[in-house]
């Protein structure tokens, strides 16, 4: 959900994060990414792994990668990969 909210924040006419919240907002995403780095190894479900990886990607500035992980199920990603190979 974190990745979905952050990605939607920059779409269409959505407002910027208010100045008074900006630092805490982005620090929270960084903290969740750090937590995800620990949790990813124990995650079992593909959806959970993709959600964690999407937050990590977004936190490190890889928004497009995060968007693909959020927007596509595993079978869709495999189909995209198949078309590129």
DSSP file (Angstrom, degrees, kcal/mol; ACC not computed):
  #  RESIDUE AA STRUCTURE BP1 BP2  ACC     N-H-->O    O-->H-N    N-H-->O    O-->H-N    TCO  KAPPA ALPHA  PHI   PSI    X-CA   Y-CA   Z-CA
    1    1 A X     >        0   0    0      0, 0.0     4,-2.6     0, 0.0     5,-0.2   0.000 360.0 360.0 360.0 -35.3    0.0    0.0    0.0
    2    2 A X  H  >  +     0   0    0      1,-0.2     4,-2.6     2,-0.2     5,-0.2   0.932 360.0  46.1 -59.2 -47.3    2.9    2.4    0.8
    3    3 A X  H  > S+     0   0    0      1,-0.2     4,-2.8     2,-0.2     5,-0.2   0.904 111.5  52.1 -63.7 -41.5    4.2    2.1   -2.8
    4    4 A X  H  > S+     0   0    0      2,-0.2     4,-2.3     1,-0.2    -1,-0.2   0.922 112.0  45.9 -61.3 -44.6    0.8    2.6   -4.3
    5    5 A X  H  X S+     0   0    0     -4,-2.6     4,-1.7     2,-0.2    -2,-0.2   0.929 114.2  47.7 -64.2 -45.8    0.2    5.7   -2.2
    6    6 A X  H  X S+     0   0    0     -4,-2.6     4,-0.6    -5,-0.2    -2,-0.2   0.901 113.2  47.8 -65.0 -40.5    3.6    7.2   -3.0
    7    7 A X  H >< S+     0   0    0     -4,-2.8     3,-0.8     1,-0.2    -1,-0.2   0.903 112.0  50.0 -66.4 -39.9    3.3    6.5   -6.7
    8    8 A X  H >< S+     0   0    0     -4,-2.3     3,-1.5     1,-0.2     6,-0.2   0.791  96.6  72.3 -67.4 -27.5   -0.2    8.0   -6.8
    9    9 A X  H 3< S+     0   0    0     -4,-1.7    -1,-0.2     1,-0.3    -2,-0.2   0.822 102.2  41.4 -58.0 -32.5    1.1   11.1   -5.0
   10   10 A X  T << S+     0   0    0     -3,-0.8    -1,-0.3    -4,-0.6     2,-0.2   0.364  95.7 103.1 -99.9   5.5    2.9   12.2   -8.2
   11   11 A X  S X  S-     0   0    0     -3,-1.5     3,-1.9    -4,-0.2    -3,-0.0  -0.589  87.9 -37.1 -89.2 153.1    0.1   11.3  -10.6
   12   12 A X  T 3  S-     0   0    0      1,-0.2    -3,-0.0    -2,-0.2    -4,-0.0   0.024 120.1 -16.4  37.2-121.5   -2.2   13.9  -12.2
   13   13 A X  T 3  S+     0   0    0      2,-0.0    -1,-0.2     0, 0.0    -4,-0.1   0.121  88.9 139.2-103.0  20.7   -3.3   16.7  -10.0
   14   14 A X    <   -     0   0    0     -3,-1.9     2,-0.0    -6,-0.2    -5,-0.0  -0.364  54.3-110.4 -67.8 146.5   -2.3   15.4   -6.6
   15   15 A X        -     0   0    0      1,-0.1    -1,-0.1    -2,-0.0     2,-0.1  -0.307  28.7-105.4 -75.5 157.4   -0.7   17.9   -4.2
   16   16 A X        -     0   0    0      1,-0.1     2,-0.3    -6,-0.1    -1,-0.1  -0.358  48.5 -85.9 -71.4 160.1    2.9   17.8   -3.1
   17   17 A X        -     0   0    0      1,-0.1     5,-0.1    -2,-0.1    -1,-0.1  -0.553  56.6-105.2 -65.4 129.5    3.7   16.7    0.4
   18   18 A X    >>  -     0   0    0     -2,-0.3     4,-1.8     1,-0.1     3,-1.7  -0.236  24.2-117.4 -58.9 147.6    3.3   19.7    2.7
   19   19 A X  H 3> S+     0   0    0      1,-0.3     4,-0.6     2,-0.2    -1,-0.1   0.860 113.8  57.2 -53.6 -39.9    6.6   21.3    3.8
   20   20 A X  H 34 S+     0   0    0      1,-0.2    -1,-0.3     2,-0.1     4,-0.2   0.689 117.8  33.5 -68.6 -17.1    5.8   20.6    7.5
   21   21 A X  H <> S+     0   0    0     -3,-1.7     4,-2.8     2,-0.1    -1,-0.2   0.593  92.5  93.5-109.9 -17.5    5.4   16.9    6.7
   22   22 A X  H  X S+     0   0    0     -4,-1.8     4,-2.3     1,-0.2     5,-0.3   0.867  86.2  45.3 -50.6 -53.8    8.0   16.4    3.9
   23   23 A X  H  X S+     0   0    0     -4,-0.6     4,-2.2     1,-0.2    -1,-0.2   0.935 117.5  43.3 -60.8 -49.0   11.0   15.3    6.0
   24   24 A X  H  > S+     0   0    0      2,-0.2     4,-2.1     1,-0.2    -1,-0.2   0.878 112.1  55.7 -64.7 -37.3    9.1   12.8    8.2
   25   25 A X  H  X S+     0   0    0     -4,-2.8     4,-1.5     2,-0.2    -2,-0.2   0.953 113.3  38.5 -60.2 -52.2    7.2   11.5    5.1
   26   26 A X  H  X S+     0   0    0     -4,-2.3     4,-2.1     1,-0.2    -1,-0.2   0.835 113.7  55.1 -73.2 -32.0   10.3   10.6    3.2
   27   27 A X  H  X S+     0   0    0     -4,-2.2     4,-2.5    -5,-0.3    -1,-0.2   0.872 105.8  54.5 -64.2 -35.8   12.1    9.3    6.2
   28   28 A X  H  X S+     0   0    0     -4,-2.1     4,-2.5     2,-0.2    -2,-0.2   0.895 107.1  49.2 -64.7 -40.4    9.2    7.0    6.9
   29   29 A X  H  X S+     0   0    0     -4,-1.5     4,-2.1     2,-0.2    -1,-0.2   0.915 111.6  49.7 -65.2 -41.6    9.5    5.5    3.4
   30   30 A X  H  X S+     0   0    0     -4,-2.1     4,-2.2     2,-0.2    -2,-0.2   0.915 111.0  49.6 -60.8 -43.1   13.2    5.1    3.9
   31   31 A X  H  X S+     0   0    0     -4,-2.5     4,-2.4     1,-0.2    -2,-0.2   0.903 110.0  50.2 -64.7 -41.8   12.6    3.3    7.3
   32   32 A X  H  X S+     0   0    0     -4,-2.5     4,-2.5     1,-0.2    -1,-0.2   0.877 108.8  52.9 -63.8 -36.8   10.0    1.0    5.7
   33   33 A X  H  X S+     0   0    0     -4,-2.1     4,-1.9     2,-0.2    -2,-0.2   0.914 108.9  49.4 -63.7 -41.9   12.5    0.2    3.0
   34   34 A X  H  X S+     0   0    0     -4,-2.2     4,-1.1     2,-0.2    -2,-0.2   0.908 111.6  48.5 -63.2 -42.0   15.1   -0.7    5.6
   35   35 A X  H >X S+     0   0    0     -4,-2.4     4,-2.0     1,-0.2     3,-0.5   0.908 109.5  53.6 -62.5 -41.0   12.5   -2.9    7.4
   36   36 A X  H 3X S+     0   0    0     -4,-2.5     4,-2.4     1,-0.2    -1,-0.2   0.839  99.2  61.8 -63.2 -34.1   11.7   -4.5    4.1
   37   37 A X  H 3< S+     0   0    0     -4,-1.9     4,-0.4     1,-0.2    -1,-0.2   0.854 110.4  41.0 -61.8 -33.2   15.3   -5.4    3.5
   38   38 A X  H << S+     0   0    0     -4,-1.1     3,-0.4    -3,-0.5     4,-0.3   0.856 118.0  46.7 -78.4 -37.0   15.2   -7.5    6.7
   39   39 A X  H >X S+     0   0    0     -4,-2.0     4,-1.2     1,-0.2     3,-1.1   0.729  92.2  77.9 -79.9 -23.3   11.7   -9.0    5.9
   40   40 A X  T 3< S+     0   0    0     -4,-2.4     3,-0.3     1,-0.3    -1,-0.2   0.844  89.7  55.8 -60.3 -35.3   12.2   -9.9    2.3
   41   41 A X  T 34 S+     0   0    0     -3,-0.4    -1,-0.3    -4,-0.4    -2,-0.1   0.780 111.7  42.9 -69.8 -25.3   14.2  -13.0    3.1
   42   42 A X  T <4 S+     0   0    0     -3,-1.1    -1,-0.2    -4,-0.3    -2,-0.2   0.600  88.9 110.2 -93.5 -13.3   11.4  -14.4    5.3
   43   43 A X     <  +     0   0    0     -4,-1.2     3,-0.0    -3,-0.3    -3,-0.0  -0.368  39.8 178.8 -66.2 139.8    8.6  -13.5    2.9
   44   44 A X        +     0   0    0     -2,-0.1     2,-0.3     1,-0.0    -1,-0.1   0.750  53.6  77.8-110.8 -37.2    6.9  -16.4    1.2
   45   45 A X  S  > S-     0   0    0      1,-0.1     4,-2.3     4,-0.0     5,-0.2  -0.563  72.7-135.6 -83.0 140.4    4.2  -15.0   -1.0
   46   46 A X  H  > S+     0   0    0     -2,-0.3     4,-2.7     1,-0.2     5,-0.2   0.882 105.8  54.4 -58.5 -41.3    5.1  -13.4   -4.3
   47   47 A X  H  > S+     0   0    0      1,-0.2     4,-2.2     2,-0.2    -1,-0.2   0.890 108.5  49.0 -62.5 -39.5    2.8  -10.5   -3.7
   48   48 A X  H  > S+     0   0    0      2,-0.2     4,-2.4     1,-0.2    -2,-0.2   0.921 111.2  49.4 -66.0 -44.5    4.5   -9.8   -0.4
   49   49 A X  H  X S+     0   0    0     -4,-2.3     4,-2.8     1,-0.2    -2,-0.2   0.922 111.9  48.3 -61.0 -44.7    7.9   -9.9   -2.0
   50   50 A X  H  X S+     0   0    0     -4,-2.7     4,-2.2     2,-0.2    -1,-0.2   0.887 110.3  51.9 -65.0 -38.1    6.8   -7.6   -4.8
   51   51 A X  H  X S+     0   0    0     -4,-2.2     4,-1.7     2,-0.2    -2,-0.2   0.929 112.7  45.0 -63.0 -45.1    5.3   -5.1   -2.3
   52   52 A X  H  X S+     0   0    0     -4,-2.4     4,-2.2     1,-0.2    -2,-0.2   0.941 114.0  48.6 -63.9 -47.6    8.5   -5.0   -0.2
   53   53 A X  H  X S+     0   0    0     -4,-2.8     4,-2.8     1,-0.2    -1,-0.2   0.850 107.3  56.7 -62.8 -33.8   10.7   -4.7   -3.3
   54   54 A X  H  X S+     0   0    0     -4,-2.2     4,-2.4     2,-0.2    -1,-0.2   0.903 107.7  47.1 -65.8 -40.1    8.5   -1.9   -4.6
   55   55 A X  H  X S+     0   0    0     -4,-1.7     4,-2.6     2,-0.2    -2,-0.2   0.917 113.0  49.3 -66.4 -42.4    9.0    0.2   -1.5
   56   56 A X  H  X S+     0   0    0     -4,-2.2     4,-1.6     2,-0.2     6,-0.2   0.938 111.9  49.1 -60.9 -46.3   12.8   -0.5   -1.6
   57   57 A X  H  <>S+     0   0    0     -4,-2.8     5,-3.3     1,-0.2     3,-0.3   0.930 113.1  46.0 -59.5 -47.2   12.9    0.6   -5.2
   58   58 A X  H ><5S+     0   0    0     -4,-2.4     3,-1.7     1,-0.2    -1,-0.2   0.909 109.8  54.2 -63.9 -42.5   10.9    3.8   -4.6
   59   59 A X  H 3<5S+     0   0    0     -4,-2.6    -1,-0.2     1,-0.3    -2,-0.2   0.811 109.8  48.4 -61.9 -29.5   13.0    4.7   -1.6
   60   60 A X  T 3<5S-     0   0    0     -4,-1.6    -1,-0.3    -3,-0.3    -2,-0.2   0.287 125.8-100.0 -95.9   9.9   16.2    4.4   -3.7
   61   61 A X  T < 5S+     0   0    0     -3,-1.7     2,-0.9     1,-0.1     3,-0.2   0.593  86.4 125.3  88.0  10.9   14.7    6.5   -6.5
   62   62 A X     >< +     0   0    0     -5,-3.3     4,-2.4    -6,-0.2     5,-0.2  -0.513  22.8 156.0-100.9  64.0   13.7    3.6   -8.9
   63   63 A X  H  >  +     0   0    0     -2,-0.9     4,-2.7     1,-0.2    -1,-0.2   0.858  69.3  53.7 -61.3 -39.6   10.1    4.7   -9.2
   64   64 A X  H  > S+     0   0    0     -3,-0.2     4,-2.2     2,-0.2    -1,-0.2   0.917 110.0  47.7 -63.9 -42.3    9.5    3.0  -12.6
   65   65 A X  H  > S+     0   0    0      1,-0.2     4,-2.1     2,-0.2    -2,-0.2   0.930 112.8  49.1 -62.3 -44.8   10.8   -0.3  -11.2
   66   66 A X  H  X S+     0   0    0     -4,-2.4     4,-1.9     1,-0.2    -2,-0.2   0.888 109.1  53.3 -60.5 -39.4    8.5    0.1   -8.1
   67   67 A X  H  X S+     0   0    0     -4,-2.7     4,-2.9     1,-0.2    -1,-0.2   0.909 108.1  49.4 -63.9 -42.8    5.6    0.9  -10.4
   68   68 A X  H  X S+     0   0    0     -4,-2.2     4,-1.7     1,-0.2    -1,-0.2   0.909 110.7  50.6 -61.9 -42.1    6.1   -2.3  -12.4
   69   69 A X  H  < S+     0   0    0     -4,-2.1    -1,-0.2     1,-0.2    -2,-0.2   0.855 117.2  40.0 -65.6 -34.5    6.2   -4.3   -9.2
   70   70 A X  H  < S+     0   0    0     -4,-1.9    -2,-0.2    -5,-0.2    -1,-0.2   0.887 118.1  45.7 -78.9 -41.2    3.0   -2.8   -7.9
   71   71 A X  H  < S+     0   0    0     -4,-2.9     2,-0.4    -5,-0.2    -2,-0.2   0.688 107.3  58.2 -81.9 -19.3    1.1   -2.7  -11.2
   72   72 A X     <  -     0   0    0     -4,-1.7     2,-0.1    -5,-0.2    -1,-0.1  -0.927  69.2-137.1-123.7 136.4    1.8   -6.2  -12.5
   73   73 A X     >  -     0   0    0     -2,-0.4     4,-2.3     1,-0.1     3,-0.4  -0.329  41.8 -96.5 -75.1 166.6    1.2   -9.7  -11.1
   74   74 A X  H  > S+     0   0    0      1,-0.2     4,-2.3     2,-0.2     5,-0.2   0.886 125.0  51.2 -55.1 -44.3    3.9  -12.3  -11.4
   75   75 A X  H  > S+     0   0    0      1,-0.2     4,-1.8     2,-0.2    -1,-0.2   0.858 109.5  51.0 -65.4 -33.7    2.3  -13.8  -14.6
   76   76 A X  H  > S+     0   0    0     -3,-0.4     4,-2.3     2,-0.2    -1,-0.2   0.902 109.3  50.2 -68.9 -40.7    2.2  -10.4  -16.2
   77   77 A X  H  X S+     0   0    0     -4,-2.3     4,-2.6     1,-0.2    -2,-0.2   0.887 109.5  51.9 -63.3 -38.7    5.8   -9.7  -15.4
   78   78 A X  H  X S+     0   0    0     -4,-2.3     4,-2.5    -5,-0.2    -1,-0.2   0.887 109.1  50.2 -64.2 -38.4    6.7  -13.1  -16.9
   79   79 A X  H  X S+     0   0    0     -4,-1.8     4,-1.9     2,-0.2    -2,-0.2   0.906 110.5  49.2 -66.5 -41.4    4.8  -12.2  -20.1
   80   80 A X  H  X S+     0   0    0     -4,-2.3     4,-1.2     1,-0.2    -2,-0.2   0.932 112.6  48.4 -61.0 -45.7    6.6   -8.8  -20.3
   81   81 A X  H >X S+     0   0    0     -4,-2.6     4,-1.3     1,-0.2     3,-0.5   0.910 108.1  54.5 -60.9 -43.4    9.9  -10.6  -19.8
   82   82 A X  H 3< S+     0   0    0     -4,-2.5     3,-0.3     1,-0.2    -1,-0.2   0.876 106.0  52.6 -60.0 -38.8    9.0  -13.2  -22.5
   83   83 A X  H 3< S+     0   0    0     -4,-1.9    -1,-0.2     1,-0.2    -2,-0.2   0.791 110.8  47.6 -68.1 -27.7    8.3  -10.4  -25.0
   84   84 A X  H <<        0   0    0     -4,-1.2    -1,-0.2    -3,-0.5    -2,-0.2   0.664 360.0 360.0 -88.2 -17.6   11.7   -8.8  -24.4
   85   85 A X     <        0   0    0     -4,-1.3    -1,-0.2    -3,-0.3    -2,-0.2   0.471 360.0 360.0 -89.1 360.0   13.8  -12.0  -24.7
